[in-house]
Amino acid sequence: MRAHDVQKTILLLPLVLLLAAGCSPLSGSRDAGIQSEGESAAWYSPDEMSKRIKETGRRLVGKGYDPEKAREVYGIGEMHYRAGLADKGSPQRNELLQAARRFRNAADRWPDSALEQDALFLAAESYFFADHYPRANDLYERLISKYPHTKYLDVVAVRRFAIADYWLKLNEVRPQPFWAVNVTNRQRPWRDTFGHAVRVFDRIRIDDPTGRLADDATLAAGNAYFTRGRFLDADSFYTDLRNSFPSSDHQFNAHLLGVKSKLMSYEGPDYAGEGLEEAEKLIRQMRRLFPGEADEHRDYLNRAHAEVQFLLAEREWYRARYYDRRREYAAASFHYDVLTRDFDATPFAQEAETRLAQIEDRPPVPPQRMEWLVDLFPKTEDVRPLVASSEPTTTQR
């Protein structure tokens, strides 16, 4: 078959599927005969076409729209589910997998219904108790995506948190190389167990930002990155926890770990120093907002404050020396003065004071070299536009 013929076949495949299921643009939907002009336009909308093609695919394999069959299959799933959990100490995995298949079949046969919502949840639960965690998480996410305000929201958050926490601990015990692919262990993702765990934590707080586990998931994601040494990523989660969950029980830890992350991610005076200023602000906030907890960590906070002061002073010293070497003594004096005034407890203050005395009588800027050459260029105030603009006119009304 030529490439052109293959392309035509692919383009016609959706229409073939619709015709095979007994639907056509002329006959309308399965429930209606003649359509109005507006209904006909809706029939061709991308969402409706996609929905019908999926339904046609299910019909061709014997799983089309059928509420009665959905109820029947759902009932069979419930029997397998109860049998699988009859022994609480040792769930019957085969029974639970049978239940999951029945529940998924029931959900496909009756979309956009209360039964679909229940079936998706019980299918995910079946996979969860059968230790098929990636499949369970996929179905939990499908449930939340289609029914954001589902009655199972709290339970789903607990299950997903447990899955993500398990994946983190499993990755610590048996870490995967970045190139490894899992095809045998049903408990962990096919690859990148750590990344999947952090993603689930992130999704928990996004899917249900007012849920009781949203702040716990944010802290857990930050801690996961912190343990990995990815301090900038960890700091972003700690910052979000401080800003988005002001009444959280983790506020002090978010402040403390935020200070540690900012100090660990600082790369030196040649790079941005906003993190140091934010760390100093967090230390002041901790002492004001959490006096009891701050007192318990007094030694660390004192050391951290001294380190922040030293690093900020070092930045001022680098700036002062930069202008000093360029003989721009006015700018250098400004930074030396900042050192003597704001960082008098650091060793840079005394050196700055000494250097201030040495450059006190020196010119603020170095003399202009080759001044005769500079004078050849026009001054800014002498430049005139090539085309003179006309005087503004007043419009009579």
N, C-alpha and C positions, 0 to 999 in steps of 0.2 A: 504494500500500500504506500502510495506516495505521501510525502510530508503534507501536501495541500489537502489530501483526502483525510488524513489523520486530524488535521486542524478543523475541518468541517465537521467531522464526527464529534469532536470534543465540544464544539459550539452547539451542536444540535442535541447533545445528551440530555440537558434539562428538559427540553420539549418532549423527547422520547420517553423520559421517565413519567412526565405528566400524562401523556397519552396512554402509557401502559397502565396507569392507575385509573383511567376512565375520566380524567379531567382535561378540559381544553378551554381555550379562551372563549370559544363560542358557547360552550355549555355552562361555564361559570364554575362556582365552587361546588362541593359535595352536597351542600344543604340548599342551594338555590338554583333556580333555572335561569330566568331572564334577569339581567342586571341592568340597572340604570347607568347613565353615563358616568356619574361619580363613582359608583361601585366598580365599574369596569376599569377606571383609572387606578383605583385602589388595588384591584386584582393584579396589576402589572407592577406595583411598587416592589422595590428590592426586598424588603422585609417579608412581604407576603409570598413572593416567589420563592425565597429561601425556605420559608416555613413549609410551603407545599412540596418542594423538592425533597426536604428531609422526611416529610410524612410519606411521600411516595416511596422513598427508599425503604422505610420501615414496612410499608405494605408489601413490597416485593419480596421481603424476607419473612412475611407472616407476622409482622409486629405493628400493623397500622393502627390508626385511631379506633379504639373500641372500648368504651367505658365498662361494658359488662365483663369483657375479658380482663380488663385491668383489675376489676374488683376480685375476680376469680384468682388471678395470678397473685395479687396482693395477699389474699387469704392463705394461699399455699406458702408464700414467703413468711407469713407470721408463724405458721406451724414449724417450719425449719428454724426460724429464729428462736422460738421458745425451746425447741429441742436442743439447739446449740448452746443455750445458756442455762439448761436445766441443772447442770453441775457447775455451780459458781466457781469452784476451785479449779476446774479443768474444762474450759469451753471446748465444745466439739467443733473443730475448725471446718470440717467438711460440711456439716450442717449449716454453719454460718455462711460459707461461700455459696451454698445452694440458695440460702435466703437472700443474699446480696443480689444474685442473678435474677431471682424472681422479682424483687423490689425494683430493680432497674428496668426490667421488662414492663412492670406495671406503670412506672413513671412515664415510659415512652409511649404507652398505649393511651394515656389520658393526660396530655400536657395542659398546663395552665389550670390545674385543679387542686383542690385540697388534698386529694389522694396523691398527686404527684409530690407535693411538699412532704407528706408523711413518708412516702416511699423513698424519696431521696435521702431523708434523714435516717431511716432504718437501714437502707443499703450501706450508707456510710458507717453506721454503728456496727453493722455486721462485719464489714471489713476491719474496723477498729478492733473489735474483740477477737477477730481471727488473726490479728497481728499483721495485716496487710496495710501498713500505715500510709504509703504513698497514694494508694487507691482511695483509702478513707479520706485523706485530706483533699483529694481532687473532688470527691462528691460533696464534702462539707463546703468547699468553695463554690461549687455549682449551685448548691442550695442557697447560700448567702447571696450569690450573684443574682439569682432569679427571684428570691424572696428576701429582700434586705431586712424586713421587719418580722421575720419568721418567729414563731413562738419558741423555737428551739435555739434561739440566738445564744443564750447563756451557756447551754450545754455544749454547743458547737465550739464556743470560745475555750471552754475547759478542755475539750478533747484536742483541739488544735494546739493549745499551749503544751499539753502533755506530749504530743507528737514532736513538736519542735524541741522541747527540752530533752526528750529521749535521743533525738538525732544529734544534738550537741554532745551529750555524754558518750554516745556511741562513737562519735568522731574523735573524741579525746582518747578513748581506749583503742580504737582501731581506725586511725586516720587514713584517708584515701589520698593517693597522689592525684594531682590535678588531671592527669591523663587517664586515670582508672575509670572503668565503666562497670557498673554492677548489673548482672543479669540473672543472679541466683537468689540473692537475699531479698525477700519480699518486705522486709521491715524497713529498709532504707531506700532512698531515691536511687535512680539509675546512675547518677553521678553528682558530685559536689554536695555532699551531705551537709556541710557547714553552711553553704550558701542557701540551701533550701530551708534549713532551720531558721536562719535569720530572716529570710523572706516571709516565713509563716508568722513569726513574731510581728513583723512589720504589717502584715495584712490584718492581724487581729486588731491592732489599734486603729487601722484605717477603716475596716469594715464595721467596727462598733466602738467609736471614739468615746462614748459615754459608758461603756461596759465596765464591769468591775475588774476586768483583767487587762484593760487597755494600758494603764500605767505600768503594770507588772511586765507586760510584753515589751514595752518601750525600754524599761530598765534591763530586761534580759538581753535584748538585742545589743544595747550599748555595752553590757558586760561581755558579751560574746566577742565583739570587736576589740574591746580593751584587752582581753586575755590573749587574743591573736596579735597584739601589738599594733593594731590599726587604730591609732589614737584619734585621728581626725574623724574617722567614721564613728567611733565611740562618742566623741564629743558632740557630734550632731544629734545623736539620740538623747544624750544627757541634756542638751540645750532644749530639745523639744519637750522632754519630760518636765523641765522647770517651767517652760512657758505654757504648755498645753494642759498640765495637770497641777494647778497651784495648790489644791487641797490633798494631793497624794501623800501617803505615808513615806514615800521615797524621796521627798524633797531634799532632805539633808544629804542623803547619799548622792543624789543628782548634783548637788553643789560640790561635795567633796571630790567625787570622781571627775567632775568637770574640771576642777583645779588641776588634778593629777594629769588628765588628758591634755590640757593646754600646755602644761610644763613639759610633758613628754614629747609633744609634737612640735615644740619650738626648735627651730633649726639654726638659730644664731643671729647676730646683729645685721647680717647682710640680707635677711629675709624680713617679711612682715612681722610686726610686733603687737598687732591688735590682741592676740591671744594672751599676752602678758598683762595688758591693761584689764582685760576681762577677768583673768585669774585674780588679780588684786581686788577687783570689785566683788567677786564671789566670796573671797575671804572676809571682806568687811560685812557682806550680807549674812554670812554664816554666824559671825560673832554677834550680830544684832538680832537675827531672827531665830537662831537656835542656840541660845547661850548654854544650855545644858549639854547638848551634844558637842558643841564647840569646845567646851571645857574638857570633855573626855579626850578630844583629839588636839589638845592645846600644843603639845610638843611638835606635832607635824605641822600644824597651822603656823606656828612661829617660824619653823624652818622654811616652809613654803613662802611665807611673806618675805623673809630675808632673801631667799633665792630670787623672788620676783623683783625686789628692790635692786639687787645686784645686777640682774640682767637688764632692767630698764636703765640703770645708770650706765652700764656698758654700752647700750645703744646710743645714749647721749654723748658718751666719750668718743665713740666712733664718728659720730657726726661732727663733733667739735674738731677732732684731729683732721677730718677730711677738709674742712674749711681752713684750718690752720695751715695745712700743707699748700693750699692754693693761695695763701696770703690774703684771704678774705677775712680779715681780723674782726670785723664787726659781727659777722655771722658766727665765727668761732667764739667770740666773747659771749654771745647770747647763750650758746649751749654750755659753755663753761660756767656761766652764772646759774643756769638751771641745775647743774651738778652741785654747786656749792649751796644752793638754796633748798632744793628738794631731796637731795640724796647725800646729806651730810654724814650719814652713818656708813657710807661705803668708802672704800679706799680711793675711789676716783675723785672724791670731793677735794682732798688735800692737793692732789696733783693739779686739779683744775684751778684751785686758788693760786698755786704757784705760777701756773702758766698765765693766768689773768694779769698778774703783776708784771710779767715779762713783756706782754704785748699791749700794755695800757696806752703807750704813747705812739704806737704804730698806726699807719693810715688804715682807715676802715676797709678800703679795697686797694688792690695792687695798681700801680700806675699803668696807663694805657700804652702798650708798646706799638711802635710804628704808627704813631698818631697821624702822621702826614698821609698814610695810606687810607686810614679810616675817614679822614676829612674829604677824600675824593668821592665818597658815597653820599647821596642826598640824605638830608635829615628827614625825619618822619613828618615834621611840621611843614616842610617845604613841598611835599608831594601833593599834586593837584590831580583831580580826575581828568581823564582824557576828554570826556564829553561833559560839558557843564550842564547841570540840571536846571530846569526851568523853575521860575518862581511859583510857589503854590498859588493856585487860583481859588477864589471864593465862589461857590455856586449859589446863585440866587434862587430862592424858593418862593 
